[in-house]
Structure formats: structure tokens, C-alpha cells
Amino acid sequence: MHKPTNPFTSLIFASLLLMTVLQLALASSVFAQQAAGPQAAGSKGAGQVFWIGGYGPGIYASRLQDDGSMAQPQLVATQAKASFFALHPKLDVLYVVTETAINDKERAASLAAYQFDRAGYLSGGLPDLKLLNIERVRGNGPCHVTVDSEGRFAVVANYGSGSVSLFPIQSSGLLEAESSTLQHQGSGPNTARQQGPHAHCSMVDPTNRWVLVADLGLDKVLVYKLDAQSKKLVPGPNPMLKLADGAGPRHIAFHPDGKLLYVINEIGMTLTSAAWDAETGKLTEIATVRTVPEGQLQGGWSTAEVLVHPSGRFVYGSNRGHDTIALFAVSPQNGAATRIENFSTLGKTPRNFRIDPQGQFLLAENQDSNTIHSFGIDRGTGFLKPTGHSISAEKPACIKFMTTPVGP
């Protein structure tokens, strides 16, 4: 291209050239956002929204930025003992348990449905949740809730009564009254912790045909068939996986391939890997390993949460007392998890933690030091690295990220 020699003409030429470069850069940015998908394009600059529950005054909202920093939590709903959440897979609805007794005078054991303003969150705000309805739970101490992948049922594990509750969900996201209650029976060898059944966690398998329940008091993961037509839970043909005496299974997590299950055992301080057969509803133990080095194990310690990284290559578990997150590598041969390393959570009593949907960060909640610290995840090794960022929340016990709805 011929370059003008007149100074005024040269200035105009330079301005036009700069405008062209800026337009091309803007177009490239828009294209990159569109290619990344609607969630990435809609949330640019707003970060990843997440909710915090626990034993403070209610439910808080925050957001995670690309550098691991988090927004100051903002109270978006007042609810006592909002200790665990589940997200509807297709609707903008959050389900929250109230971890109290059936006869609690202030707020009896219940499950609540809240609607959230997705557009408001994506635009950078932290709007309040809208209560849709509340249903009573026919059990004491509901401590965990999960929803099937179609959004048809919510399942609640009741620690105090050792029972499991099933709630049908309407197409609008509203809860119906509890349609099925299963009461566990029995006890375990630890007379202080296993004097009776303690259902601590339930998960619907990826096929939506089965519900698996970890019962700390029975040393079992029980398997129930989810009968959608009758809205009932019924014992499966292979009704349980028996774990070691005194193990105290607490939480469970499926591998992304749907063929493996990981059970973290609260009392025994172990992690059990198991094969899952969705055709027969059968669990088969593969291996069990410690969550801390053998020489460091002390009485009074306990485990809490277990999660599988979205890549399927790593499993993470939290240790209270040791105050660490344990990293396990998943064997590509048989799915067995092997402990690789432990990382300090930079606080006391990490009951819960959460991995962001992209698998880039882990947020560790320290219940007894009232903090949440963020850690970067090395995608190659699974190792955790503190970002240097943290926020404060009163006795945090649960985190749930806002994700993109699936399906129509």
C-alpha cells in the first residue's frame, strides 16, 4: 500500500488504521465469547456465582474471579441451619435443608425451594433468593439433599433419625409433600457414634434408576430403586455395600464415567473405591486407603466431604483435625484411588469444600475458623496451590456453584 506523504493526510491514514485494528480486536473478542458458550459470554467480568450455607443466619451469595479472589458474601435469604444445597438441573431453583428436629419450635425439619435471579447474578449483582415453598421432612436432622438429573425428585438424608425422604418436584420447581420415607435399622461397633442408624448422604445414580445412601451408623452404603411412577424408594436386588466395621461412611461421589463410586468414611479416616453396575444396582469394593499418613493419625479426627475432579483423574477428601484436603489419583486400570498428598486448608475443621465447574479452583470451608480459602488446581498433577485469597462466613458448611441449565 502506498504511504501518503502529506502530514495531514498521514495523520488521517494513521487514525483510520488504528480504528481498523480496534474493530478487528473487538470482533475477535466477541467471536471468542460466542465460541466459549452462553455462560462464558453472559458472565464476563461477573465471575462464577456461588452460594454459602451453614450455621449462621442464612444463605449467602458470592462470586469467584479468575484470580481466585471472592466477593464479600452477601446475605440473600434468612434461614436457620441451612447446612446443605442442591441445584435443579434445568430450572433456576435451589433446594435447601433445615438441619433441625421434627418438633423444633422455631423451624421444624424441612426442605425449602428458592428461586434465584440468574440474569441479576450474571449482570454482576447478588440479588436475594425468592422462597417458593417449604415442605416438612418426616425425619430428624436433615443434613443432605440431592436432586436427580431430570429434576423430578429431591432426596434428603436425615442424620438424627437415620432415615431417607423422597420429595417429588413439580415442573415449576415447586416441592410436593414427602412421598416416601425409609427408616434404617441397626447399629455399629462404635457405641459413641454408631448407637443407631445415621443416614448422612444420598446420591441418585447417573441413570436416575437408583438412590445410594451412606449410613454412618450402619457402616453401609444402601442401594434403593427409584420408582418414579409410584414416587417411592424400594430396596434394590443388591441392597448394600458393607464397609469395614467402624468405618462410618459419610459422603459419596460418582466418577464422571458413572461406573465408579468413592465413599469417604468419617470415623475410620479412609476412602473406599467401588465399582458401580447400573444394570443390577450393585456396588463392589475395589480398595480402601487412609486419608492421612498413617504416622499422623490421631484420635478425634474425622473426614467430611469427597468430590471427584471434572476430569475424572483425581479425587479430593477433607480431613477435620488434620485440617487438610487429601488428593487421590484415580487408577486408569481399575479406578482405585491412591492418596498422593495432603494440603492445608489454612483454617480449622474443613467440613465442606467445592470444585468450580471448570475444575480450576477448589474452595475450602473452615467451619471452626469461619473462613473460605481458594486454591488453584494444577490440571496435570491435581496439586492445590493457595491463591492468597479468602473470605469470612459464619460456620460455613456448604457451597454450591450456579451452573448452566441442561436440556429444555
C-alpha positions in Angstrom: 0.0 0.0 0.0 1.3 3.5 -0.9 2.0 5.6 2.2 0.8 9.3 1.9 3.5 12.0 2.1 1.3 14.9 3.2 1.5 15.3 7.1 -2.3 15.9 7.5 -3.1 13.1 5.1 -0.7 10.8 7.1 -2.5 11.6 10.3 -5.8 10.7 8.8 -4.3 7.5 7.5 -2.9 6.6 10.9 -6.2 7.2 12.5 -8.1 5.0 10.0 -5.5 2.3 10.5 -5.9 2.4 14.3 -9.7 2.3 14.1 -9.4 -0.8 11.8 -7.1 -2.5 14.3 -9.5 -1.8 17.2 -12.5 -3.0 15.2 -10.7 -6.3 14.4 -9.8 -6.8 18.1 -13.4 -6.1 19.2 -14.7 -8.6 16.6 -12.2 -11.2 17.7 -13.2 -10.7 21.4 -16.9 -11.1 20.5 -16.2 -14.2 18.5 -14.1 -15.7 21.4 -17.0 -15.1 23.8 -19.5 -16.7 21.4 -17.3 -19.7 20.9 -17.0 -20.1 24.6 -20.7 -20.5 25.0 -23.6 -18.6 26.5 -22.4 -18.9 30.2 -18.9 -17.5 29.4 -20.3 -14.7 27.3 -23.0 -13.8 29.8 -20.8 -13.8 32.8 -17.7 -12.0 31.5 -16.4 -9.8 34.4 -19.0 -11.1 36.8 -17.1 -14.2 37.9 -18.7 -17.6 39.0 -21.6 -17.2 41.4 -21.8 -19.5 44.4 -24.0 -19.8 47.5 -22.7 -20.5 51.0 -24.7 -22.2 53.7 -24.0 -23.3 57.3 -24.9 -22.4 60.8 -25.1 -18.7 60.5 -28.2 -16.5 59.9 -28.9 -17.9 56.4 -27.7 -18.3 52.8 -25.0 -16.0 51.4 -24.0 -15.3 47.8 -20.6 -14.6 46.5 -18.6 -14.9 43.3 -15.3 -16.4 42.3 -13.0 -14.4 40.0 -10.3 -15.7 37.6 -7.5 -14.9 40.0 -9.2 -16.8 42.9 -10.5 -13.8 44.7 -14.0 -13.9 46.0 -16.6 -11.2 46.6 -17.6 -10.4 50.1 -20.5 -12.7 50.9 -24.0 -11.1 50.9 -27.0 -12.5 52.8 -29.6 -13.4 50.2 -32.0 -15.5 52.4 -32.6 -15.9 56.1 -32.9 -19.5 57.2 -31.7 -21.3 60.3 -29.2 -24.2 59.8 -29.2 -24.1 56.0 -26.5 -26.8 56.0 -26.7 -28.3 52.5 -27.9 -27.3 49.0 -28.9 -29.0 45.7 -29.5 -27.2 42.4 -32.3 -28.1 40.0 -30.6 -29.2 36.7 -33.0 -27.4 34.4 -34.6 -24.6 36.4 -33.2 -21.6 38.4 -34.2 -23.2 41.7 -32.0 -24.0 44.8 -33.1 -26.6 47.4 -32.0 -26.2 51.0 -32.4 -28.4 54.0 -33.1 -27.0 57.5 -31.0 -29.2 59.8 -33.3 -29.3 62.8 -35.6 -31.7 64.6 -39.2 -32.6 63.6 -40.5 -30.9 66.7 -38.3 -27.8 66.6 -40.4 -24.8 67.7 -38.6 -22.2 65.6 -38.4 -24.1 62.4 -39.1 -27.8 62.1 -37.0 -30.1 59.9 -37.8 -29.1 56.4 -36.8 -28.7 52.8 -37.1 -25.3 51.1 -37.2 -24.4 47.4 -35.8 -20.9 46.4 -35.9 -19.3 43.0 -32.9 -17.2 42.0 -32.5 -14.4 39.5 -30.0 -15.7 37.0 -29.9 -12.5 34.9 -29.3 -10.4 38.0 -26.4 -12.6 39.1 -24.9 -12.6 35.6 -25.1 -8.9 35.4 -22.9 -8.6 38.4 -25.4 -8.3 41.2 -26.1 -10.6 44.2 -30.0 -10.5 44.3 -32.0 -12.1 47.1 -33.4 -15.5 46.7 -37.2 -15.9 46.4 -38.8 -18.6 48.6 -41.1 -20.7 46.5 -42.3 -23.2 49.2 -41.3 -25.3 52.2 -42.2 -28.9 52.9 -41.8 -30.7 56.2 -39.3 -33.5 56.5 -40.5 -36.6 58.4 -37.1 -37.1 59.9 -34.7 -35.5 62.4 -31.6 -33.6 61.4 -31.9 -33.5 57.6 -28.2 -32.9 56.6 -28.0 -33.6 52.9 -30.2 -33.1 49.8 -29.7 -34.2 46.2 -31.8 -33.9 43.0 -31.9 -36.4 40.1 -30.6 -35.3 36.7 -34.1 -34.8 35.3 -35.2 -32.6 38.2 -38.1 -34.9 39.2 -37.2 -35.8 42.7 -35.2 -34.5 45.7 -33.8 -37.0 48.2 -33.0 -36.0 51.8 -30.8 -37.9 54.2 -31.8 -37.5 57.9 -28.8 -38.0 60.2 -30.7 -37.8 63.5 -33.4 -40.3 62.7 -31.4 -42.5 60.3 -34.0 -42.2 57.5 -34.3 -41.2 53.9 -37.0 -38.9 52.5 -38.2 -38.6 48.9 -39.9 -35.4 47.6 -41.5 -35.2 44.1 -40.7 -31.9 42.3 -43.3 -30.2 40.0 -42.4 -28.9 36.5 -42.3 -25.4 38.0 -39.7 -26.5 40.6 -42.1 -26.4 43.5 -41.8 -29.2 46.0 -44.6 -31.7 46.7 -45.1 -33.3 50.1 -42.8 -36.1 51.1 -44.0 -39.2 49.2 -41.7 -41.9 50.6 -39.8 -42.4 53.9 -37.4 -45.3 54.6 -36.3 -45.9 58.2 -32.9 -47.6 58.6 -32.4 -50.1 61.4 -29.3 -51.4 63.2 -26.1 -50.0 64.8 -22.4 -50.3 64.6 -19.5 -51.2 66.8 -18.6 -47.6 67.9 -21.0 -47.1 70.7 -20.4 -43.4 70.9 -21.1 -42.7 67.2 -23.0 -45.7 65.9 -25.6 -46.4 68.5 -28.2 -46.3 65.7 -28.6 -45.5 62.0 -27.3 -42.1 60.8 -28.1 -41.5 57.1 -25.6 -38.9 56.1 -25.7 -38.6 52.3 -27.8 -39.7 49.3 -27.0 -39.7 45.6 -29.1 -40.5 42.6 -27.0 -42.6 40.1 -26.4 -41.2 36.6 -29.2 -43.4 35.1 -31.8 -42.0 37.6 -32.8 -45.6 38.4 -31.1 -45.9 41.8 -30.6 -43.9 45.0 -27.4 -44.7 47.1 -27.4 -43.7 50.7 -24.3 -43.6 53.0 -25.3 -44.5 56.6 -22.6 -43.7 59.1 -24.2 -45.7 61.9 -24.5 -48.9 59.9 -21.2 -49.0 58.0 -23.2 -49.5 54.8 -24.0 -47.8 51.5 -27.6 -48.8 50.9 -29.0 -49.1 47.4 -32.6 -48.3 46.6 -34.6 -48.4 43.4 -36.2 -45.1 42.5 -39.8 -46.0 41.4 -40.8 -42.8 39.5 -44.3 -44.0 38.8 -45.2 -44.7 42.5 -42.9 -42.0 43.8 -41.3 -44.5 46.2 -37.9 -45.8 47.2 -37.7 -49.6 47.4 -34.8 -51.8 48.4 -32.8 -52.9 45.3 -31.9 -56.5 44.4 -28.3 -55.9 45.7 -29.3 -53.8 48.7 -26.0 -52.7 50.1 -22.2 -52.4 50.2 -20.9 -53.4 53.6 -17.8 -51.5 54.7 -15.3 -52.2 57.4 -16.7 -52.2 61.0 -16.5 -48.7 62.5 -15.7 -47.1 59.1 -18.7 -44.7 59.4 -19.4 -43.8 55.7 -20.3 -40.1 55.4 -20.4 -38.8 51.8 -20.2 -40.4 48.4 -19.4 -39.2 44.9 -19.7 -40.7 41.5 -16.9 -40.7 38.9 -17.9 -38.8 35.7 -18.0 -42.1 33.8 -20.8 -43.3 36.1 -19.1 -46.7 36.7 -17.1 -45.8 39.9 -18.1 -44.6 43.3 -16.0 -43.1 46.1 -17.0 -43.3 49.8 -15.3 -41.2 52.4 -15.5 -42.8 55.8 -15.8 -40.3 58.7 -14.8 -42.4 61.7 -12.2 -44.7 60.0 -10.5 -41.8 58.2 -10.5 -43.8 55.0 -11.6 -43.6 51.4 -13.2 -46.6 49.7 -13.3 -47.0 45.9 -16.1 -49.1 44.5 -17.3 -50.3 41.1 -20.9 -49.5 40.2 -23.1 -51.6 38.0 -26.1 -49.6 36.9 -27.8 -52.6 35.3 -28.0 -54.6 38.5 -27.7 -51.8 41.1 -24.6 -53.5 42.6 -21.6 -52.0 44.4 -18.3 -53.9 44.6 -15.4 -52.7 46.7 -12.1 -52.1 44.9 -9.8 -50.7 47.6 -9.7 -48.7 50.8 -6.9 -46.3 51.8 -6.2 -43.8 54.5 -7.0 -40.1 54.0 -3.9 -39.1 56.1 -0.4 -40.6 56.5 -0.5 -43.5 59.0 2.0 -41.9 61.3 0.0 -38.8 61.7 -3.4 -40.3 62.5 -4.9 -39.1 65.9 -8.0 -39.8 67.8 -10.9 -37.4 67.4 -10.1 -36.6 63.8 -12.8 -37.2 61.1 -13.4 -36.9 57.4 -16.2 -34.9 55.8 -16.6 -34.3 52.0 -15.5 -36.2 49.0 -15.5 -34.9 45.4 -14.2 -36.1 42.0 -12.5 -33.6 39.8 -14.4 -33.0 36.5 -11.5 -34.6 34.6 -12.1 -37.9 36.5 -8.3 -38.1 37.2 -8.4 -37.0 40.8 -10.5 -37.4 44.0 -10.4 -35.0 46.9 -11.4 -35.5 50.5 -11.5 -33.3 53.6 -9.9 -34.1 57.0 -11.1 -32.4 60.1 -8.5 -32.2 62.9 -5.7 -32.8 60.4 -7.3 -29.8 58.6 -6.3 -30.8 55.1 -7.6 -31.7 51.7 -6.4 -35.1 50.7 -5.5 -35.6 47.0 -6.0 -39.1 45.5 -5.0 -40.2 42.0 -7.5 -42.5 40.1 -6.0 -45.6 38.6 -6.9 -45.8 34.8 -6.8 -49.6 35.1 -9.4 -50.3 37.9 -10.5 -46.9 39.3 -8.8 -47.3 42.7 -7.9 -44.1 44.4 -4.4 -43.7 45.8 -3.5 -40.9 48.2 -0.8 -38.7 46.8 -0.6 -35.7 49.1 -2.4 -33.6 51.8 -2.8 -29.8 51.6 -3.6 -27.5 54.5 -6.9 -25.7 54.3 -5.4 -22.7 56.1 -8.0 -22.9 58.8 -9.8 -25.2 61.3 -12.3 -28.0 60.6 -12.8 -28.2 56.8 -16.2 -29.7 56.7 -17.1 -29.0 53.2 -15.3 -27.9 50.0 -16.3 -27.4 46.4 -14.6 -27.5 43.0 -15.7 -24.9 40.5 -17.5 -26.3 37.3 -14.4 -25.7 35.1 -12.1 -27.6 37.6 -9.8 -24.7 38.0 -10.3 -23.8 41.7 -11.1 -25.5 45.0 -12.9 -23.6 47.7 -12.2 -25.0 51.2 -14.6 -24.1 54.0 -13.2 -24.0 57.5 -16.2 -24.3 59.8 -14.4 -23.5 63.1 -12.3 -20.6 61.8 -15.2 -19.1 59.8 -13.2 -18.8 56.6 -13.2 -19.9 53.0 -9.9 -20.1 51.1 -9.5 -20.6 47.4 -6.8 -22.9 45.8 -5.7 -23.2 42.2 -5.8 -26.8 40.9 -2.9 -28.0 38.7 -4.7 -29.9 35.9 -1.6 -32.1 35.4 -0.9 -33.2 38.9 -4.1 -32.3 40.8 -2.0 -30.4 43.4 -3.5 -27.4 45.2 -1.9 -24.0 45.4 -3.2 -21.2 47.7 -4.3 -18.2 45.7 -3.8 -15.9 48.7 -7.5 -15.0 48.7 -10.1 -15.8 51.4 -13.5 -14.6 52.7 -15.2 -14.8 56.0 -18.6 -16.6 56.7 -20.1 -17.8 60.0 -19.6 -21.6 60.4 -19.7 -22.4 56.7 -20.9 -25.9 55.9 -21.9 -26.0 52.2 -21.1 -24.3 48.9 -23.0 -24.7 45.6 -21.9 -23.0 42.3 -24.5 -21.7 39.9 -24.3 -23.7 36.7 -25.8 -23.5 33.3 -29.2 -25.4 33.0 -29.2 -28.5 30.8 -31.8 -29.6 28.3 -35.1 -27.8 27.5 
